[in-house]
Amino acid sequence: MIESISIPLPEPETRKHRHLSPSVFWSIRQGFPNGLSWLLAASSLLVPLTLWTIVSSLQIVPPTFLPTPMAVLAAGFTLFAENNLIEDVLASCGRVLAGFLLAAIIGVPIGLAIGTFYSMDSLFSPIVGTVRYMPITGFVPLIIIWVGLGEPSKVLIITLGVVLYNIIMVADAVKFIPSEMINVAYTMGANRWDVLWKVIVPATFPSVLDTLRVNISGAWNFVVIAELLAAQSGLGFKILQAQRFLQTDKVLFCIVLIGSIGLVIDYGLKKLSRSLTPWADQVRH
């Protein structure tokens, strides 16, 4: 008889489960302590300010090119007290508001149309895709020739600089809406008008607000360009005026002032967006 030989089979390897170690600093979309958030935000501002203070105080860079923060602050007080800077601030804010609102009124509906209808996509996308690669600053001489040196030319420069990005970003937001949402609306008896106003517009509204909040920074960039070329008031005009006399402290103060105004506007629009669209807080930073 042949004895059967039993060969021991290897035991199946137990699958090792990996457990993520808890992390506060590198957690992905899992909340973040408010105290640490404020600390990091303060550090992002204080570290560059400290480096600026050290470099300028030790005169590693000549004061003509990099004055100290205190010198810049003193120049700002002089501008407000002696040069009536508040009028320039109001002038720039008015131009930004006018150009930005016009860009929103034009850009948001066109973006919704491009993202919703293939016919509008075919009609507008070629011209929008072509013009957005053209530098707006190259059109400035033509705008001055066509419109003149008054306020309409400055508002038009801001509008042209922002409207194309509004169109593209709003159209992309519409295209990211799942087709299932639209099909469900049709299944429940909705017509095209209902789908547009009860599905597409509400779904893209948070993205539209974020688009406007992001692109208002472009409006400030273009208002400075417009005021550098043809203006008798505004923060851009003040920058050009100070640059002619090598008043770097005044130039830096105007730049910092524009950044501060932009930061306040951004924070205000973010708060407004959160109050109008609380359901989008889960995906919004």
Order of alpha helices (4+ residues) and beta strands (2+ residues): alpha-alpha-alpha-alpha-alpha-alpha-alpha-alpha-alpha-alpha-alpha
